Amino acid sequence: MNRQGSPFGTHRVIEPAGVLPQPAKKICNKMNEIYDNEIRVNVEVLNVDSASFTQIKEQADGDIEKIKEIILNIVNECGKLKNPVTGSGGMFIGTVDKVGEAIKGKKGIKAGDKIASLVSLSLTPLRIDEIIEVRKEIDQVVIKGQAILFESGIFSVLPDDIPQRLALAVLDVCGAPAQTARLVKSGDTVAIIGACGKSGILCAYEARKRAGVNGKVIGIEYNRENFDAVNKMGFYDELIQLDATDSVSCHEKILELTNGELCDVVINNVNIPNTEMGSILMCKDMGTIYFFSMATSFTKAALGAEGVGKDVNMIVGNGYAKDHDLITLDIIRKSKDIREYYEKLYA
């Protein structure tokens, strides 16, 4: 019997009817039979979105067993890993188990291939049979389970020359450096909030490359723990300690560092709320702010910019950009400093 589902996965939505899988409250995560245009994957590791994992850790007071319980409860209730507080998910790596008959040969993969999903866990049908390990320092959860990729879903076949855990970690944020490459032009002044984080360093590499010798790249980081290691990479002209939730201090410091000019581009990568106004006040009129952070309130950003009379372009942090996986993996291949640093953390 032909079982052709929607390419966007609406056939898996349980409630409310008529919506796509991401905004849906509950989706079907049955794995015994798949539709002809689905891919079933044996999942090994979940890389949970940073904002989501931070919230879960806080809710669990850092207790590993409570973290497991929260994650299992979300998946059992919703059929997917969509954090009810942040609305975000993450991604996974796993081995392709079965490719639906209607898309065999069309997606460039076959059973046995190791892949990383590039669509959010907040829309991905997921079943967790067992949580084997929680790596709470790097937002990763080792599991035994399965997931479904829809026909429209994107993924990356994992490369042979980069460790799997490292590839998973960087592919989770690959939209950020790819969008940075688009936004930054020669001579631009760029501020990167969350400068020493996983996505921040990748963005700094692209910002430095695109802004060139006539540009300026400023890193803003609250935690001084990794300052020295990141500074040695040479991507930042200035790396400063600032609380991005303190918008007035951010404005004053960037005014000082830019001789009153402010920034052409601001990239916000942090995983905590209330950094919208700090980003806005660091940006010059007609400049661009890229909110990659899933902790962003776009209501606060829009109304906040209006409230201070700022005419700035604000971009939603779309996790997808054409060839974003290839761009990010290429950074790991080309930058010895980043690769060595990330291998210590993730591989």
Secondary structure, 3 states (H helix, E strand, C coil): CCCCCCCCCHHHEEECCCCCCCCCCEECCCCCCCCCCCEEEEEEEEEECHHHHHHHHHHCCCCHHHHHHHHHHHHHHHCCCCCCCCCCCEEEEEEEEEECHHHCCCCCCCCCCEEEECCCCCCCCEEEEEEEEEECCCCEEEEEEEEEECCCCCEEECCCCCCHHHHHHHHCCCHHHHHHHHHCCCCCEEEEECCCCHHHHHHHHHHHHHHCCCCEEEEEECCCCCHHHHHCCCCCCEEEECCCCCHHHHHHHHHHHCCCCCEEEEEECCCCCCCHHHHHHHEEEEEEEEECCCCCCHHHHHHHHHHCCCCCEEEECCCCCCCHHHHHHHHHHHCHHHHHHHHHHHC
